[in-house]
Protein backbone atom coordinates (compact mmCIF):
# COMPACT_ATOMS: atom_id res chain seq x y z
CA UNK A 1 0.00 0.00 0.00
CA UNK A 2 1.22 3.47 -0.85
CA UNK A 3 1.14 5.93 2.03
CA UNK A 4 -1.48 8.65 1.48
CA UNK A 5 -0.31 12.09 0.40
CA UNK A 6 -1.09 14.89 2.83
CA UNK A 7 -2.55 18.09 1.44
CA UNK A 8 -4.54 21.01 2.72
CA UNK A 9 -7.40 22.53 0.78
CA UNK A 10 -10.93 23.85 0.89
CA UNK A 11 -14.19 22.74 -0.78
CA UNK A 12 -14.54 26.27 -2.19
CA UNK A 13 -11.14 26.13 -3.90
CA UNK A 14 -11.53 25.13 -7.58
CA UNK A 15 -7.96 23.85 -7.71
CA UNK A 16 -8.45 21.73 -4.59
CA UNK A 17 -11.50 20.17 -6.20
CA UNK A 18 -9.60 19.68 -9.46
CA UNK A 19 -6.84 17.75 -7.70
CA UNK A 20 -9.01 15.68 -5.37
CA UNK A 21 -11.14 14.49 -8.29
CA UNK A 22 -8.01 13.65 -10.28
CA UNK A 23 -6.52 11.69 -7.37
CA UNK A 24 -9.73 9.74 -6.87
CA UNK A 25 -9.77 8.90 -10.57
CA UNK A 26 -6.10 7.86 -10.58
CA UNK A 27 -6.44 5.87 -7.33
CA UNK A 28 -3.78 7.94 -5.58
CA UNK A 29 -4.36 7.74 -1.81
CA UNK A 30 -4.50 11.05 0.05
CA UNK A 31 -5.34 12.69 3.36
CA UNK A 32 -6.93 16.12 3.02
CA UNK A 33 -6.80 18.70 5.79
CA UNK A 34 -9.65 21.20 5.36
CA UNK A 35 -8.55 24.74 6.11
CA UNK A 36 -9.49 28.40 5.86
CA UNK A 37 -5.85 29.14 5.14
CA UNK A 38 -3.85 28.12 8.20
CA UNK A 39 -1.29 25.35 7.81
CA UNK A 40 -1.96 22.24 9.96
CA UNK A 41 0.40 21.70 12.88
CA UNK A 42 3.54 19.82 11.99
CA UNK A 43 3.61 20.77 8.30
CA UNK A 44 5.84 23.34 6.55
CA UNK A 45 4.43 26.62 5.31
CA UNK A 46 4.35 27.20 1.55
CA UNK A 47 6.30 30.08 0.03
CA UNK A 48 3.09 31.25 -1.62
CA UNK A 49 -0.23 30.66 0.15
CA UNK A 50 -2.23 28.74 -2.47
CA UNK A 51 -4.75 25.93 -2.26
CA UNK A 52 -4.31 23.08 -2.50
CA UNK A 53 -0.94 22.83 -0.79
CA UNK A 54 0.68 19.39 -0.90
CA UNK A 55 3.22 18.20 1.65
CA UNK A 56 5.66 16.05 -0.29
CA UNK A 57 9.08 14.61 0.46
CA UNK A 58 11.83 16.76 -1.06
CA UNK A 59 15.27 15.73 -2.30
CA UNK A 60 16.67 16.17 1.19
CA UNK A 61 14.11 13.74 2.60
CA UNK A 62 12.24 16.46 4.43
CA UNK A 63 8.64 17.48 3.83
CA UNK A 64 8.16 20.52 1.63
CA UNK A 65 5.03 22.48 0.80
CA UNK A 66 4.25 22.27 -2.93
CA UNK A 67 1.56 24.16 -4.83
CA UNK A 68 0.39 24.57 -8.46
CA UNK A 69 -1.92 21.92 -9.85
CA UNK A 70 -0.54 21.72 -13.40
CA UNK A 71 3.04 20.64 -12.57
CA UNK A 72 1.73 18.48 -9.71
CA UNK A 73 -0.38 16.49 -12.15
CA UNK A 74 2.69 15.92 -14.35
CA UNK A 75 4.75 14.91 -11.32
CA UNK A 76 2.13 12.36 -10.29
CA UNK A 77 2.07 10.99 -13.84
CA UNK A 78 5.72 10.00 -13.31
CA UNK A 79 5.30 8.73 -9.76
CA UNK A 80 2.06 6.72 -10.10
CA UNK A 81 1.35 4.22 -12.85
CA UNK A 82 -1.90 3.60 -14.65
CA UNK A 83 -5.11 5.52 -15.33
CA UNK A 84 -3.20 8.40 -16.90
CA UNK A 85 -4.89 11.79 -17.27
CA UNK A 86 -2.43 12.85 -19.98
CA UNK A 87 -2.90 11.37 -23.48
CA UNK A 88 0.09 9.46 -24.82
CA UNK A 89 -0.51 10.88 -28.30
CA UNK A 90 1.59 14.08 -28.45
CA UNK A 91 -1.01 16.04 -30.45
CA UNK A 92 -3.75 15.21 -27.97
CA UNK A 93 -1.36 15.95 -25.12
CA UNK A 94 -0.75 19.44 -26.49
CA UNK A 95 -4.48 20.10 -26.92
CA UNK A 96 -4.97 18.84 -23.37
CA UNK A 97 -2.35 21.31 -22.09
CA UNK A 98 -4.05 24.19 -23.88
CA UNK A 99 -7.55 23.37 -22.68
CA UNK A 100 -6.34 22.72 -19.13
CA UNK A 101 -4.78 26.18 -19.04
CA UNK A 102 -7.99 27.70 -20.41
CA UNK A 103 -9.84 26.07 -17.51
CA UNK A 104 -7.31 27.19 -14.95
CA UNK A 105 -6.66 30.71 -16.20
CA UNK A 106 -9.82 31.84 -18.05
CA UNK A 107 -12.73 30.02 -16.42
CA UNK A 108 -11.41 31.11 -13.05
CA UNK A 109 -12.27 34.68 -14.08
CA UNK A 110 -15.90 33.62 -14.38
CA UNK A 111 -15.73 31.79 -11.05
CA UNK A 112 -14.31 34.79 -9.22
CA UNK A 113 -16.67 37.20 -10.99
CA UNK A 114 -19.86 35.29 -10.24
CA UNK A 115 -18.79 34.64 -6.63
CA UNK A 116 -18.11 38.26 -5.71
CA UNK A 117 -19.85 40.59 -8.21
CA UNK A 118 -23.47 40.01 -7.14
CA UNK A 119 -25.00 40.46 -3.69
CA UNK A 120 -26.82 37.13 -3.63
CA UNK A 121 -23.59 35.33 -4.51
CA UNK A 122 -21.22 37.01 -2.08
CA UNK A 123 -23.71 36.71 0.78
CA UNK A 124 -23.83 33.00 -0.01
CA UNK A 125 -20.07 32.50 -0.43
CA UNK A 126 -18.72 34.50 2.52
CA UNK A 127 -20.04 32.30 5.35
CA UNK A 128 -19.40 29.09 3.41
CA UNK A 129 -15.73 29.91 3.01
CA UNK A 130 -15.41 30.20 6.80
CA UNK A 131 -17.40 27.12 7.74
CA UNK A 132 -15.67 25.05 5.05
CA UNK A 133 -12.54 25.48 7.14
CA UNK A 134 -14.20 24.54 10.44
CA UNK A 135 -17.69 23.68 11.63
CA UNK A 136 -17.02 24.68 15.27
CA UNK A 137 -16.34 28.41 14.81
CA UNK A 138 -18.90 30.35 16.83
CA UNK A 139 -21.43 32.40 14.85
CA UNK A 140 -20.15 35.83 15.87
CA UNK A 141 -16.55 35.01 14.98
CA UNK A 142 -17.60 33.40 11.71
CA UNK A 143 -19.67 36.45 10.76
CA UNK A 144 -16.76 38.79 11.46
CA UNK A 145 -14.39 36.64 9.43
CA UNK A 146 -16.93 36.36 6.62
CA UNK A 147 -17.48 40.13 6.45
CA UNK A 148 -13.74 40.79 6.38
CA UNK A 149 -13.00 38.17 3.74
CA UNK A 150 -15.95 39.16 1.56
CA UNK A 151 -14.90 42.80 1.47
CA UNK A 152 -11.33 41.83 0.66
CA UNK A 153 -12.40 39.61 -2.22
CA UNK A 154 -14.82 42.15 -3.66
CA UNK A 155 -12.05 44.73 -3.54
CA UNK A 156 -9.83 42.29 -5.45
CA UNK A 157 -12.25 41.59 -8.30
CA UNK A 158 -10.21 43.84 -10.57
CA UNK A 159 -7.15 41.61 -10.14
CA UNK A 160 -8.65 38.78 -12.23
CA UNK A 161 -10.12 41.21 -14.74
CA UNK A 162 -13.67 41.53 -13.40
CA UNK A 163 -14.87 45.12 -13.58
CA UNK A 164 -17.71 47.17 -15.04
CA UNK A 165 -16.07 47.10 -18.49
CA UNK A 166 -15.35 43.38 -18.64
CA UNK A 167 -18.36 41.97 -16.76
CA UNK A 168 -20.56 41.58 -19.88
CA UNK A 169 -17.72 39.78 -21.68
CA UNK A 170 -17.21 37.32 -18.82
CA UNK A 171 -20.92 36.59 -18.44
CA UNK A 172 -21.59 36.09 -22.15
CA UNK A 173 -18.50 33.89 -22.48
CA UNK A 174 -19.62 31.67 -19.62
CA UNK A 175 -23.01 31.07 -21.21
CA UNK A 176 -21.38 30.17 -24.52
CA UNK A 177 -18.95 27.84 -22.78
CA UNK A 178 -21.72 25.86 -21.08
CA UNK A 179 -23.48 25.41 -24.44
CA UNK A 180 -20.23 24.26 -26.07
CA UNK A 181 -19.41 21.86 -23.24
CA UNK A 182 -22.91 20.41 -23.45
CA UNK A 183 -22.45 19.54 -27.12
CA UNK A 184 -18.95 18.18 -26.56
CA UNK A 185 -19.93 15.93 -23.67
CA UNK A 186 -22.86 14.55 -25.66
CA UNK A 187 -20.40 12.93 -28.07
CA UNK A 188 -18.19 10.72 -25.88
CA UNK A 189 -18.57 11.99 -22.33
CA UNK A 190 -15.33 13.92 -21.86
CA UNK A 191 -13.33 16.62 -23.59
CA UNK A 192 -10.89 14.36 -25.43
CA UNK A 193 -12.97 11.23 -25.80
CA UNK A 194 -14.37 8.51 -23.58
CA UNK A 195 -11.99 9.03 -20.66
CA UNK A 196 -11.07 12.12 -18.61
CA UNK A 197 -7.92 14.16 -19.12
CA UNK A 198 -6.36 16.82 -16.93
CA UNK A 199 -8.28 19.31 -19.09
CA UNK A 200 -11.53 17.78 -17.83
CA UNK A 201 -10.35 18.08 -14.25
CA UNK A 202 -9.34 21.73 -14.75
CA UNK A 203 -12.80 22.51 -16.10
CA UNK A 204 -14.38 20.49 -13.31
CA UNK A 205 -12.55 22.47 -10.63
CA UNK A 206 -14.09 25.74 -11.76
CA UNK A 207 -17.49 24.14 -12.40
CA UNK A 208 -17.73 22.72 -8.86
CA UNK A 209 -18.20 26.35 -7.90
CA UNK A 210 -19.86 27.88 -10.98
CA UNK A 211 -22.43 25.11 -11.44
CA UNK A 212 -23.17 24.45 -7.78
CA UNK A 213 -22.04 27.07 -5.25
CA UNK A 214 -22.67 30.46 -6.86
CA UNK A 215 -26.45 30.99 -7.19
CA UNK A 216 -26.27 33.19 -10.31
CA UNK A 217 -23.98 31.01 -12.40
CA UNK A 218 -25.55 27.80 -11.05
CA UNK A 219 -28.90 28.92 -12.43
CA UNK A 220 -27.31 29.87 -15.77
CA UNK A 221 -25.68 26.44 -15.94
CA UNK A 222 -28.84 24.49 -15.12
CA UNK A 223 -30.99 26.60 -17.45
CA UNK A 224 -28.65 25.88 -20.35
CA UNK A 225 -27.62 22.29 -19.71
CA UNK A 226 -28.74 19.60 -17.29
CA UNK A 227 -26.06 17.44 -18.94
CA UNK A 228 -23.24 19.73 -17.81
CA UNK A 229 -24.70 20.04 -14.32
CA UNK A 230 -24.89 16.25 -14.02
CA UNK A 231 -21.38 15.83 -15.49
CA UNK A 232 -19.95 17.89 -12.62
CA UNK A 233 -21.35 15.38 -10.11
CA UNK A 234 -20.09 12.41 -12.12
CA UNK A 235 -16.61 13.88 -12.60
CA UNK A 236 -16.12 14.43 -8.89
CA UNK A 237 -15.56 10.70 -8.33
CA UNK A 238 -14.50 8.57 -11.29
CA UNK A 239 -12.69 5.99 -9.16
CA UNK A 240 -14.93 3.26 -10.63
CA UNK A 241 -14.22 4.11 -14.28
CA UNK A 242 -12.18 1.57 -16.25
CA UNK A 243 -10.39 3.58 -18.98
CA UNK A 244 -8.71 2.08 -22.02
CA UNK A 245 -6.25 3.52 -24.53
CA UNK A 246 -8.93 3.28 -27.20
CA UNK A 247 -11.12 5.69 -25.26
CA UNK A 248 -9.05 8.69 -26.41
CA UNK A 249 -10.41 10.30 -29.57
CA UNK A 250 -8.16 9.74 -32.58
CA UNK A 251 -6.20 12.97 -33.10
CA UNK A 252 -6.85 12.71 -36.83
CA UNK A 253 -10.60 13.01 -36.20
CA UNK A 254 -10.76 15.46 -33.31
CA UNK A 255 -10.96 18.80 -35.11
CA UNK A 256 -14.71 18.74 -35.66
CA UNK A 257 -15.41 17.73 -32.07
CA UNK A 258 -13.10 20.32 -30.50
CA UNK A 259 -13.67 23.07 -33.05
CA UNK A 260 -16.30 25.07 -31.12
CA UNK A 261 -14.31 24.92 -27.86
CA UNK A 262 -11.05 25.92 -29.57
CA UNK A 263 -12.85 28.82 -31.26
CA UNK A 264 -14.14 29.97 -27.87
CA UNK A 265 -10.61 29.74 -26.46
CA UNK A 266 -9.33 31.76 -29.39
CA UNK A 267 -12.09 34.32 -28.86
CA UNK A 268 -11.49 35.03 -25.16
CA UNK A 269 -8.47 33.41 -23.52
CA UNK A 270 -6.10 34.03 -26.43
CA UNK A 271 -6.25 37.84 -26.74
CA UNK A 272 -6.10 38.29 -22.97
CA UNK A 273 -3.14 35.91 -22.54
CA UNK A 274 -1.21 37.54 -25.39
CA UNK A 275 -1.81 41.09 -24.16
CA UNK A 276 -0.89 40.08 -20.61
CA UNK A 277 2.35 38.42 -21.74
CA UNK A 278 3.36 41.52 -23.71
CA UNK A 279 2.60 43.74 -20.73
CA UNK A 280 4.68 41.55 -18.44
CA UNK A 281 7.57 41.65 -20.93
CA UNK A 282 7.29 45.44 -21.21
CA UNK A 283 7.07 45.91 -17.45
CA UNK A 284 3.58 47.42 -17.59
CA UNK A 285 1.36 47.14 -14.53
CA UNK A 286 -1.89 47.01 -16.51
CA UNK A 287 -2.91 46.15 -20.05
CA UNK A 288 -5.76 46.64 -22.48
CA UNK A 289 -6.92 44.46 -25.34
CA UNK A 290 -10.07 43.72 -27.29
CA UNK A 291 -12.32 40.73 -26.67
CA UNK A 292 -15.42 40.30 -28.81
CA UNK A 293 -15.01 43.83 -30.12
CA UNK A 294 -15.12 45.29 -26.61
CA UNK A 295 -12.35 46.70 -24.44
CA UNK A 296 -10.77 44.45 -21.85
CA UNK A 297 -8.56 45.99 -19.16
CA UNK A 298 -6.94 44.50 -16.05
CA UNK A 299 -3.67 44.40 -14.06
CA UNK A 300 -0.89 42.26 -15.47
CA UNK A 301 -0.48 38.78 -14.04
CA UNK A 302 3.03 37.32 -14.21
CA UNK A 303 1.90 33.77 -13.57
CA UNK A 304 -0.29 33.72 -16.68
CA UNK A 305 2.69 34.81 -18.77
CA UNK A 306 4.47 31.79 -17.30
CA UNK A 307 1.69 29.36 -18.22
CA UNK A 308 1.60 30.77 -21.77
CA UNK A 309 5.31 29.98 -21.90
CA UNK A 310 4.52 26.38 -20.94
CA UNK A 311 1.99 26.13 -23.78
CA UNK A 312 4.53 27.45 -26.28
CA UNK A 313 7.25 25.13 -24.97
CA UNK A 314 4.92 22.16 -25.36
CA UNK A 315 4.25 23.12 -28.97
CA UNK A 316 7.85 23.77 -29.96
CA UNK A 317 8.94 20.51 -28.32
CA UNK A 318 6.67 18.58 -30.68
CA UNK A 319 8.10 16.82 -33.70
CA UNK A 320 7.49 18.68 -37.00
CA UNK A 321 4.81 16.22 -38.13
CA UNK A 322 2.94 16.69 -34.84
CA UNK A 323 3.29 20.46 -35.04
CA UNK A 324 1.78 20.30 -38.51
CA UNK A 325 -1.19 18.32 -37.21
CA UNK A 326 -1.70 20.78 -34.34
CA UNK A 327 -1.55 23.66 -36.81
CA UNK A 328 -4.29 22.07 -38.90
CA UNK A 329 -6.50 21.48 -35.85
CA UNK A 330 -6.05 25.05 -34.58
CA UNK A 331 -6.40 26.69 -38.00
CA UNK A 332 -9.17 29.26 -38.02
CA UNK A 333 -9.84 29.00 -34.27
CA UNK A 334 -7.82 32.03 -33.22
CA UNK A 335 -5.65 29.85 -30.98
CA UNK A 336 -2.89 29.77 -33.57
CA UNK A 337 -1.93 33.31 -32.48
CA UNK A 338 -0.70 31.84 -29.17
CA UNK A 339 2.10 30.07 -31.02
CA UNK A 340 3.35 32.95 -33.16
CA UNK A 341 6.89 34.09 -32.39
N, C-alpha and C positions, 0 to 999 in steps of 0.2 A: 504494500500500500504506500502511495506517495503521501507525504505529510501535506496537510492543507496549507495553502498560501494565506497569510494574514493580510488583510487590507482594511482600510477605513473608508467609509463612503456614506451616502445619504440617499434615501429613496427619491428625493427631489433633484438629484444630480443626474442629468442625462448621460454623462460619461460613466458614472457608477453603474447605471442600468445597462448601458452598452456592454460593459465588461462582465457584469454578473451573468447576463444572458449568454454571452459568448463562452464563459467558463462552464456554465451548465451544459451547453451544447457540446463542448469539447471534452466533457467529463474531467475537468481539472478541479480537484478538490480545493475548497477555500473556506476561510473563516472570516466573515465580515463583521467589522466593528462599526455600528451606526454612530454617527457623530454629527454635531452641529458645527464642527470645525476644530475642536480640541483633539490633540493626539492622545490615544490611549496610553496609560501608564506602561512604561517599559519599552516603548518603541521610539525610534529616532524621529526627529522633526524633519519634514521635507524642506528643501531650500526655497521652494515656491509652494504656497498653500493651495493645492488643487485637489479635487476629488474626482476619481478615487486616488488614494495614496496606497501603494503596495509596499510591504516590508519584505524585501528580498535579500538573500545573502549576497554580499559583494565579493570582489576578488580577494579581499583580505579576510574573508570568513565571517565578517561582522554584518549585522543587519543594516541595510540602508533604505531610506525612503525614496521610492521611485514613482514618478507620475508620468502622465501622457499616454493615452490609450493606444494611439497608432503604433509607436515603437514597441509598446508592451505586447501587443498582439503578435508582432513579428518575432519578438523574443520567445514567446510561448510556442510559436510554430516550430522553433528549433529545439525547444526543451521538452515538448510533449508530442508524442506521435499520434497519428490518426485523427480522423474527423476534421481535416484541415478547413479553415475558413478563408484560405487564400488559394485561388485556382492555380493549378500547375501550368496551365497554358499561359505563356507570357503576355499574350494580347489581352486575355481576360483578366490577368493579374493587374495589368496597367489600368484597364477600365475600372476594376475594383478599387484601385488606389484613388482614382479620380472621384468616383462616386462616394467613397468613404469620406474624402476630404470635403466634398460638397455637404454631406450630412453633418460633419463635425463643425465646419466653418461657415456655412450659409444657413442651414436650417436652425442652427442655434440662435441666429438673429431673430427668427420668428418665435422661437421658444421664449427668449428673453423679452421680446416685445409684447407678446400676448400675456406673459406673466405679470408685467409691471406697468403697462400702458393704460389699463382700464381698471376702474375702481372695483368692479365685481371680482376681477382676477387677483388684484393685489390683496384685497381683503381676504380672499380665499387662501392665497399662497403664504402670506406672512406667518400666521399661526402654525400652518402645517410644517414649515421649515424648522420651527422651534421644536415642535412635538416629534418630528421625525428623528431628532437627535436624542430625545429622552421623553418618556411618558410620565415621569414623576416630577417634572418642574411644576411648581405651584402656579396657579392662574395669573396672579399679579406679576410675577417675574416673567412668565411666558409672554404676557401682553406687552410688557416693557421691552423685552428683547425683540418681539415681533414688530413693534412700532419703529424701533431703531433700525432694524434690518430692512424693513420695507422702505423707509425714507432713503436709506443709503442706496438701495438698488434702483429706486425710481430716479434718484439723482445721477445714477450711472448708466441710464438707458442710452445716452448719447455715445457711450464708449463702443457699443456693438453696432452703432449706426441707426438706432431707432430714435427718430425725432419727427417733428411735424412735417418735414419735407419728405422723409423716406417712408413714413408709416403706410401710405397707400400702396407703395411698391411692395413692401413686405407682406401686407395682407393679401393683395392680389396674387402674389407669387405663391403664397401658401395654398390658397384655393386651387390654383393650377396644379401644384405639386400633388395634392391629394387625388385629383382627377387622373393625373398621369400614373401615379402609383397604383391606383385602382385597376387601370387597364393593364399595367405590367404584371401585377400579381395574378390577374385572371388567366394569364397564359401558362405559367409553370409554378407559381407559388412564391417565387423569390426573385430578386433583382437579376441574377445571372443564371437562372435556371431552376432546377428542382431541388436545390440545396442552398442553404444560406452562406453568404460570404461576409467578410468584415464590413462591406458596404451595407448589407442588410442590418447588421448590428449597430452601425453608426446612425442609420435612419431610425432604427428602433429606439435608440437612446433618447433622441429628441422627441419622438412620438409618444413615449411613455408619459411625457409631460403635456405635449400639445394635444394629444387625442384623449387624454384622461383627466389630467389635473386642472388645466386652465379652462374655466367654464366657456369663455368665448371661442377659443380655438377647438375645444372639444365638440361644441355644437356644430361648428363649421365642418369638422371632420365627419361627424355622424350624419349630417345633412347631405354631404356629398357621397360618402361611401361607407356602408356598413362593412364591406369587405376589408377595407383598410383598418377600421376600428377593431374588427375581429382578429386581423393579422397581428396587431400589436399584442393581444393576449396570447396568441399562439407562439409568437416569437420569443416571448419572455422565458419559456422553458421548452427547449427542443431536445432535451436529454434523451427522449425516446425515439428520435428520428434515426433512421439507418441510411446514411448517405452513401452514394456510389459515385465513382468517377464519371459515369455516363450521365449523371444528373446535371452536370454543367452544360449550359447551352454551347453548341459548337460555335467557335469564334467566327467562322465563315458565314454563319446565318444569324448573327446577333444584331446586325445594324437595324433591321426593321423593328425588332422588339425594343431596343434601347433608344431608338431615334428620338421619340418625344422627350424622354428624360434628359438626354444629352443636349437637346435644343434648349430645354429649360435651364440647364446648367450654363450653357453658353449665353443665355439671355440675362442671367442675374449674377451668378457667382463669378463668371469670367471677367466682366468689366470691373467689378469691385476688387477682385484679387489682383488684377493687373495694375490698376490705379494705386492700390495700396503698396504694392511692391515697388513701384516707381517712386512713390513718396518716401518710403523707407530708404531707398537708395539715395534720394536727393536730400535726406535729412529733414523733410517737412513733417510738421506735427499733425497736419490735417490734409485731407485730399478731397477733390471733387471729381465725379465722373458722371456718365449718363447711363441710366438703366431704364429700358422701355421708353426712351424719349424724354425721361424726366431726370431732374438733377438728383444726384446722390452725394451726400457729404457726411464725413465722419472723421474722427481722429485716426491716425495711422496705427497699425497693429503689427509689431515686428514679428510676432509668432506666425501670422498668416503669410508673411513674406517667406518665412522658413518652410512652411508646408508647401507653398507653391514651388519652392526649390526642390523639395522631395519629389513632387509630381514630374518636374522637368528632368531630374536625375533618372527617375524610373523610365521615362521615355527614351532618353539618350543612351541608356544602358541596354536598350533592346537591340537585337540584331536587325540589320537593315530590312530584311524581309518582314519582320514583325512590326517595325516602324511603318513600313508601307501599308500593312494591313490596318494598323491603328489610324493612319492618315485617312484611309478610305472610310473607316467607320465614323470618324469625327467630321469628315468633309460636310460642310454646309450647316453644321450645328452651332458654330460660333466658338466651340471649345478649342479649335485648332489654333486660335490666337494665343492660348496659354503656352504653346510650344514654340512660338516664334522667338528667334534670338536676334 
